[in-house]
């Protein structure tokens, strides 16, 4: 797929962070309609690396460890901008029930 780049050669991608990085890269590539260009792949790698870093910071905080809010916020905002640059955006999904489900729900709740 080519998302790892030459700089990561020799890095053990079998670690949890390495596996998660590869998984996120593959997911992001899958969200793009066409084959990603070299610049898109560079953005994907950066976004995946930041996502892994944020997940690790979240896990450390959840276990009672230190949490650097400024670094986390910077990383999360940078990741959001990178994903936006790729054209990936959050899309609202319709959660309105169909009429039959609505009537059944109203009847069940009295």
Residue pairs with C-beta under 8 A, 6 or more apart in sequence:
1 25
1 26
1 29
2 41
3 22
3 25
3 26
3 29
3 41
3 44
3 45
3 48
4 13
4 22
4 25
4 45
5 41
5 42
5 45
11 18
12 18
13 19
13 21
13 22
17 52
17 56
20 52
20 55
21 48
21 49
21 52
24 47
24 48
24 51
24 52
25 44
25 45
25 48
28 44
28 47
28 48
28 83
28 86
28 88
29 36
29 41
29 44
31 86
31 88
32 40
32 86
32 87
32 88
36 44
40 86
43 82
43 85
43 86
44 86
46 82
47 79
47 82
47 83
47 86
50 75
50 76
50 78
50 79
50 82
51 79
53 75
54 72
54 75
54 76
54 79
57 67
57 68
57 71
57 72
57 75
60 66
60 67
61 67
83 89
97 105
